[in-house]
């Protein structure tokens, strides 16, 4: 039990330091000093700063992608309901990321890694959601693409809209505007029938 508490303490401390100081400015000594954990205990769990950083990113992403996955794969919901729930979850996650984690000044490299990892984890769920929507005749593709290609186009376009939205300082009204823009973009690619 103590082992799990030590690992959790290291991850919690590292998360805060990486978020506050950035990856480059945070060293193993900083994590050890802030957590009060010994060097030996650190290396029992992690080989290097890189491996604890990977664990921090994975841990952060796991909860988000699990919630998104439940939405995308819920076949009891029609396509448009899934899309609306995704937007709600996205808005909540943005708020948590910048408010609860106090990630306003997050290091650009960390932000990029988290962003890339998010896209990797969401992509297969979007493919499945598109395939399900097609099979249930809830949507039609406007372009002659398969579900994998359309999922990539959809994700990259949404990624572009998000990148230009200034999420670090976005108000609720800004997030609503972003949702409208994503909906408009989605409507360029899909006919949503319900």
C-alpha positions, 0 to 999 in steps of 0.5 A, a space after each residue: 500500500 505504501 508503494 502505491 502512495 509513494 508513486 501517487 505522491 511522485 505523480 501528483 508532485 511531478 504533475 504540479 511542477 511540470 504544469 507550473 514550471 514546464 518540462 525543461 525547468 523541472 528536474 528530478 531533484 525538484 520532484 524529490 524535494 517537493 515530494 519528500 521522496 528519496 532518490 531510491 524510491 523515485 528510481 524504483 518507479 521511474 527510470 528518468 525524468 522522461 518516464 515520469 513525464 510520460 506517466 503524468 501525461 498518460 494519467 491526465 489523458 486517461 480520465 478524459 479519453 475514458 469519458 470521451 470514449 463512453 460518449 462516442 461509443 454509446 449506441 443508445 444515443 443518436 449521432 447528434 446527441 453524441 456530438 453535443 455530449 462531446 462538446 459538453 465534456 470538452 468544455 468541462 475538460 478545458 475548464 478543469 485543465 486551465 482552472 483546476 490544474 492551473 495550466 494557464 502558463 503550461 509549457 508549450 512542449 507539454 501542451 503539444 504532447 498532451 494535444 497529440 496524445 489526445 488526438 491519438 486516443 480520440 481518433 479510433 472512437 471517432 472512426 467507430 462513431 462514424 461507422 455506427 452513424 453510417 450503419 444506422 443511416 443517421 449520417 452520410 458522408 459528403 466526401 468520397 472518403 472512408 470512415 478512417 479518412 473522414 475521421 482524420 479530416 474531421 479531427 484535423 479541422 477541429 484541431 485547427 479551430 481549437 488551436 485558433 480559439 485561444 482556450 487559455 483565456 476563453 470565456 463561456 461565450 468563446 467556447 460557445 462560439 467554438 462549438 458553433 464553428 465546429 458544428 458548421 465544420 462538421 456540417 461541411 463534411 457530414 449530412 446529419 439526418 436526425 
